[in-house]
Amino acid sequence: MLLKTKLLTILLVAVIGSVQAQQDKLVTHFIFDKMSINPGKTGLDLYNGICATSIYRNQWDKVNGAPNSAILNIESNLSRFLPGGIGINFYHDAIGFSRQNNLLLNYSYPIQIGREGVLGVGVGIGIMNFGMDPEWVPPTQVVDPTLPVGFAATAVDANFGLYFQSKDYYVGISSTHLTESDLSKAVSQITQSYQTARHYYLMGGYKFKDVMNGTIDAQMLVRTDFIRFSADLNARYLFKLDDKDAYGGLTFRTSDAIAVMLGYSPMPKLQVGYSYDITVNKIASISRGSHELMVKYCYFIPPPPKTKARHPRLL
């Protein structure tokens, strides 16, 4: 009975997960993960700097087979050596029996628009690996040939994005899985396959400054594969806490959750964040919410020293 209940829970989570988040990962801290869904953002707000961001998400805590995601983004804008931004994005996504790994190399070319606006035209090229290792419990000793078996396959993956950034606002449009690769493999004379779907994203944000001695940072992210649709709306209040940067905010995700966000910078160039999602969909009665942890660290290359030379006769 326990195995049956666990199996039904896994199947339920897989169905609901596909409805809310399609095939791509879903994170509340998307404001720190723009590069992975819009390569035009890569390194755009950095100057001779390198930033590494890691995000871990435990979705629908205590639900068997619920999604778990791990993300690592490293981006830089080394204008002194190479025009534009370059970055590496890796993320791991586990849902039920399935495992997905994506690794992409991003490049963004900046185009100056007006005095303060920059348009990043970006592309990401890499690989996507998908696999599953199911453990079925048939009601009889006869193996059901219609049940999927374990397999793993790898294919080329590609993203494209446009990202415009000004002093107080930004807007971006992008698409992931442009190749729509078919990851398939024959196992025991049965061909298992996983078809990737092209996803489309629209994002934007605006900063309202000098609000109660702080700044309100409002963000929006819309995602769709033209079959399903979801949107995140969040607002953070940025303020100083003991002369250190901090924030608190709320996120609303359509038909899924309401989240509380907290962040703090214990030292310069280091930022940590946490969010807790309160589940509001059909599995709210068995979910203990979703936990998410974010860590970001940046390093900026110091400017080259200025040298002066004078003729020996003038010394």
C-alpha positions as CSV (number, residue, x, y, z in Angstrom):
1,M,0.0,0.0,0.0
2,L,2.8,2.4,0.8
3,L,4.5,1.7,-2.5
4,K,1.3,2.3,-4.3
5,T,0.7,5.6,-2.5
6,K,4.2,6.7,-3.3
7,L,3.8,5.8,-7.0
8,L,0.5,7.7,-7.3
9,T,2.1,10.7,-5.6
10,I,5.0,10.7,-8.0
11,L,2.7,10.6,-11.0
12,L,0.6,13.3,-9.6
13,V,3.6,15.6,-9.0
14,A,4.9,14.9,-12.5
15,V,1.6,15.9,-14.1
16,I,1.1,19.0,-12.0
17,G,4.8,20.0,-12.4
18,S,4.4,19.9,-16.2
19,V,1.3,22.1,-16.0
20,Q,2.9,24.8,-13.9
21,A,6.5,24.9,-15.1
22,Q,6.5,23.1,-18.5
23,Q,9.8,21.4,-19.0
24,D,12.1,24.2,-17.7
25,K,13.0,24.6,-14.1
26,L,11.1,27.1,-11.9
27,V,12.7,29.2,-9.3
28,T,11.5,32.1,-7.1
29,H,14.9,33.8,-7.3
30,F,14.6,34.2,-11.1
31,I,15.9,37.8,-10.6
32,F,19.3,36.1,-10.0
33,D,18.9,33.5,-12.7
34,K,18.2,35.7,-15.8
35,M,21.2,34.5,-17.7
36,S,20.0,30.9,-18.0
37,I,16.7,31.8,-19.7
38,N,17.9,35.0,-21.5
39,P,21.6,34.9,-22.6
40,G,21.3,38.5,-23.6
41,K,21.6,39.4,-19.9
42,T,25.1,37.7,-19.7
43,G,27.5,40.1,-18.0
44,L,25.5,43.1,-19.1
45,D,25.6,44.9,-15.7
46,L,29.2,44.0,-14.9
47,Y,32.4,45.9,-15.8
48,N,35.6,43.9,-15.6
49,G,33.8,41.6,-13.1
50,I,33.0,38.0,-12.5
51,C,29.9,36.8,-10.6
52,A,29.0,33.3,-9.5
53,T,25.4,32.5,-8.4
54,S,24.2,29.2,-7.0
55,I,20.5,28.4,-6.3
56,Y,19.0,25.3,-4.7
57,R,15.2,24.7,-4.7
58,N,13.3,22.1,-2.8
59,Q,9.8,22.3,-4.2
60,W,6.8,20.9,-2.4
61,D,8.7,19.7,0.7
62,K,7.8,16.2,2.0
63,V,6.1,15.2,-1.3
64,N,7.7,12.1,-2.8
65,G,9.1,12.7,-6.3
66,A,8.6,16.5,-6.1
67,P,10.9,18.7,-8.2
68,N,14.4,19.6,-6.9
69,S,16.6,22.0,-8.8
70,A,20.3,23.1,-8.5
71,I,21.7,26.0,-10.5
72,L,25.2,27.4,-11.0
73,N,25.7,30.5,-13.1
74,I,29.1,32.1,-13.8
75,E,29.1,35.2,-15.8
76,S,31.6,37.9,-16.6
77,N,32.2,41.1,-18.6
78,L,35.9,41.4,-19.2
79,S,35.8,44.4,-21.4
80,R,39.5,44.9,-21.1
81,F,40.1,41.6,-22.9
82,L,36.9,40.7,-24.8
83,P,33.9,42.9,-25.9
84,G,30.6,41.6,-24.5
85,G,29.7,39.2,-21.7
86,I,30.5,35.5,-21.5
87,G,29.1,33.0,-19.1
88,I,28.5,29.3,-18.2
89,N,25.2,28.0,-17.0
90,F,24.5,24.6,-15.5
91,Y,21.4,23.3,-13.9
92,H,20.1,20.0,-12.6
93,D,16.4,19.2,-12.4
94,A,15.0,16.1,-10.8
95,I,11.2,15.2,-10.9
96,G,10.0,11.8,-10.0
97,F,12.0,9.2,-11.9
98,S,13.4,11.7,-14.4
99,R,16.7,13.7,-14.3
100,Q,17.6,16.6,-16.5
101,N,21.0,18.3,-16.8
102,N,21.7,21.3,-19.0
103,L,25.1,22.9,-19.7
104,L,25.4,26.0,-21.9
105,L,28.0,28.5,-22.9
106,N,26.5,32.0,-23.2
107,Y,27.7,35.1,-25.1
108,S,26.1,38.6,-25.1
109,Y,27.1,41.4,-27.4
110,P,26.2,44.9,-26.0
111,I,24.8,47.6,-28.2
112,Q,24.6,51.1,-26.8
113,I,21.2,52.6,-27.1
114,G,21.0,56.3,-26.2
115,R,23.1,57.6,-23.3
116,E,22.2,55.1,-20.5
117,G,20.6,52.1,-22.3
118,V,22.4,49.0,-23.4
119,L,20.9,46.2,-25.5
120,G,22.4,42.8,-25.1
121,V,22.0,40.3,-28.0
122,G,22.8,36.9,-26.6
123,V,23.0,33.3,-27.6
124,G,23.6,30.1,-25.6
125,I,24.9,26.9,-27.0
126,G,25.4,23.6,-25.2
127,I,24.0,20.2,-24.4
128,M,21.0,18.8,-22.6
129,N,20.9,15.4,-21.0
130,F,17.7,13.7,-20.0
131,G,17.3,10.3,-18.3
132,M,14.9,8.3,-16.2
133,D,15.3,5.2,-14.0
134,P,11.8,4.1,-13.0
135,E,11.1,1.3,-10.4
136,W,7.7,-0.1,-11.3
137,V,5.8,-2.5,-9.1
138,P,3.6,-4.5,-11.5
139,P,0.5,-6.3,-10.0
140,T,1.7,-9.6,-11.6
141,Q,5.0,-11.2,-12.5
142,V,4.5,-10.3,-16.1
143,V,6.4,-7.3,-17.2
144,D,4.2,-4.7,-18.8
145,P,5.9,-3.6,-22.1
146,T,4.0,-0.3,-22.2
147,L,5.7,1.0,-19.0
148,P,8.8,3.1,-19.7
149,V,12.2,1.7,-18.9
150,G,15.4,3.4,-17.8
151,F,17.3,5.3,-20.4
152,A,19.5,8.4,-20.9
153,A,20.2,10.5,-24.0
154,T,22.0,13.7,-24.8
155,A,21.4,16.3,-27.5
156,V,22.4,19.8,-28.6
157,D,20.6,22.7,-26.9
158,A,20.4,26.4,-27.8
159,N,18.9,29.6,-26.4
160,F,18.5,33.2,-27.7
161,G,17.6,36.4,-26.0
162,L,17.4,40.2,-26.2
163,Y,17.9,42.1,-23.0
164,F,17.6,45.9,-22.7
165,Q,18.9,47.6,-19.5
166,S,18.7,51.2,-18.5
167,K,19.5,52.9,-15.2
168,D,16.2,52.2,-13.5
169,Y,14.5,49.5,-15.6
170,Y,15.0,46.5,-17.8
171,V,13.0,44.4,-20.3
172,G,13.9,41.2,-22.0
173,I,12.5,38.6,-24.4
174,S,14.0,35.2,-25.0
175,S,13.5,31.6,-26.1
176,T,15.0,28.4,-24.8
177,H,15.4,24.9,-26.4
178,L,15.5,26.4,-29.9
179,T,16.6,23.0,-31.4
180,E,13.5,21.2,-30.0
181,S,15.8,18.1,-29.8
182,D,14.4,14.6,-29.6
183,L,16.3,12.7,-27.0
184,S,15.7,9.0,-27.7
185,K,17.4,5.7,-27.1
186,A,16.4,2.1,-27.8
187,V,16.4,-0.1,-24.6
188,S,15.4,-3.7,-24.7
189,Q,14.0,-3.2,-28.2
190,I,11.8,-0.4,-27.0
191,T,12.6,3.1,-28.1
192,Q,12.3,5.6,-25.2
193,S,12.2,9.3,-26.1
194,Y,11.8,12.8,-24.6
195,Q,10.9,15.6,-26.9
196,T,12.0,19.1,-25.8
197,A,9.7,22.0,-26.4
198,R,10.6,25.6,-27.3
199,H,9.8,27.9,-24.4
200,Y,9.3,31.7,-24.5
201,Y,10.0,34.2,-21.8
202,L,9.1,37.9,-21.2
203,M,10.7,39.7,-18.3
204,G,10.8,43.2,-17.0
205,G,11.6,45.3,-13.9
206,Y,11.6,48.8,-12.5
207,K,13.2,50.4,-9.4
208,F,11.2,52.9,-7.4
209,K,13.9,54.9,-5.5
210,D,13.6,56.9,-2.3
211,V,10.7,55.0,-0.9
212,M,10.8,55.1,2.9
213,N,14.6,55.5,2.9
214,G,14.9,52.5,0.6
215,T,14.1,51.2,-2.9
216,I,11.3,49.1,-4.2
217,D,12.5,46.7,-6.9
218,A,9.5,45.3,-8.9
219,Q,10.0,42.3,-11.2
220,M,7.9,40.3,-13.6
221,L,8.5,37.0,-15.5
222,V,6.1,35.4,-17.9
223,R,6.8,31.9,-19.3
224,T,5.0,29.8,-21.9
225,D,5.4,27.0,-24.4
226,F,2.1,28.1,-26.1
227,I,0.4,25.1,-24.3
228,R,0.8,26.2,-20.7
229,F,1.3,29.7,-19.2
230,S,2.5,31.0,-15.9
231,A,3.8,34.3,-14.5
232,D,5.8,35.5,-11.5
233,L,5.3,38.9,-10.0
234,N,7.5,40.1,-7.1
235,A,8.5,43.2,-5.3
236,R,11.5,43.6,-3.0
237,Y,12.2,46.4,-0.6
238,L,15.9,47.1,-0.6
239,F,17.3,48.8,2.5
240,K,20.4,49.1,4.8
241,L,20.7,47.0,7.9
242,D,23.7,47.9,10.0
243,D,25.2,49.5,7.0
244,K,24.8,46.2,5.0
245,D,22.5,45.7,2.0
246,A,19.4,43.7,2.8
247,Y,16.0,43.1,1.2
248,G,12.6,41.6,2.0
249,G,9.8,40.9,-0.5
250,L,6.9,38.9,-1.8
251,T,6.3,36.9,-4.9
252,F,3.1,35.7,-6.5
253,R,3.1,32.8,-9.0
254,T,-0.1,32.1,-10.9
255,S,-1.9,29.0,-9.8
256,D,1.1,27.8,-7.7
257,A,2.3,29.8,-4.8
258,I,2.8,32.9,-2.7
259,A,6.4,33.3,-1.6
260,V,8.3,35.3,1.1
261,M,11.8,36.5,0.1
262,L,14.6,37.6,2.4
263,G,18.2,38.6,1.5
264,Y,21.3,40.0,3.2
265,S,24.9,40.9,2.2
266,P,27.2,39.9,5.2
267,M,30.2,41.4,3.3
268,P,30.8,43.4,0.2
269,K,30.3,41.4,-3.1
270,L,28.6,38.5,-1.2
271,Q,24.8,38.1,-1.1
272,V,22.6,35.4,0.3
273,G,18.9,34.9,-0.1
274,Y,16.1,32.6,1.1
275,S,12.5,32.2,0.0
276,Y,9.6,30.1,1.3
277,D,6.8,29.4,-1.1
278,I,3.3,28.8,0.4
279,T,1.6,26.3,-1.9
280,V,-1.8,27.3,-3.1
281,N,-2.5,24.7,-5.8
282,K,-4.3,21.3,-5.5
283,I,-1.5,19.7,-3.5
284,A,-1.5,22.3,-0.7
285,S,-2.9,19.8,1.7
286,I,0.2,17.5,1.5
287,S,2.9,20.0,0.6
288,R,4.9,21.8,3.3
289,G,5.8,24.5,0.9
290,S,8.9,25.1,-1.1
291,H,12.4,26.2,0.2
292,E,14.9,28.0,-1.9
293,L,18.5,29.2,-1.1
294,M,20.6,31.6,-3.2
295,V,24.2,32.6,-2.8
296,K,26.0,35.1,-5.1
297,Y,29.6,36.3,-5.0
298,C,31.2,38.8,-7.4
299,Y,34.9,39.7,-8.0
300,F,36.0,42.8,-9.9
301,I,39.4,43.1,-11.5
302,P,41.2,46.2,-10.3
303,P,42.0,48.8,-13.0
304,P,45.6,48.7,-14.3
305,P,48.0,51.0,-12.5
306,K,48.6,54.3,-14.2
307,T,52.3,54.8,-15.2
308,K,54.1,58.0,-15.9
309,A,57.4,58.4,-17.7
310,R,59.6,61.4,-17.9
311,H,62.8,62.1,-19.8
312,P,66.0,61.6,-17.7
313,R,67.1,65.2,-18.4
314,L,64.0,66.4,-16.6
315,L,64.5,64.4,-13.4
